[in-house]
């Protein structure tokens, strides 16, 4: 294998790796956004579960 073909091969590999790293970075960013959204939703659900229940379910029936 000539030196020139080795250099071309390395350049092709580097270009492929750069493209792949960019694609993987985008996937990681999307997952990070999803995790942040899910963490916010979970926090809201936990806060809602800690709140006192108000409404007919907690009222004493009229016959007491």
PEQUINOR-V273151 format. One line per field, one symbol per residue. ss: DSSP state (H for helix, E for strand, - for the rest). burial: 1 if it has 9 or more other C-alpha atoms within 8 Angstrom, else 0. A space follows every 10 residues. Layout:
ss->???
burial->???
//
This chain:
ss->--HHHHHHHH HHHHHHHHHH HHHHHHHHHH HHHHHHHHHH HHHHHHHHHH -----HHH-- ----
burial->0000010000 0000000000 0000000000 0000000000 0000000000 0000000000 0000
//
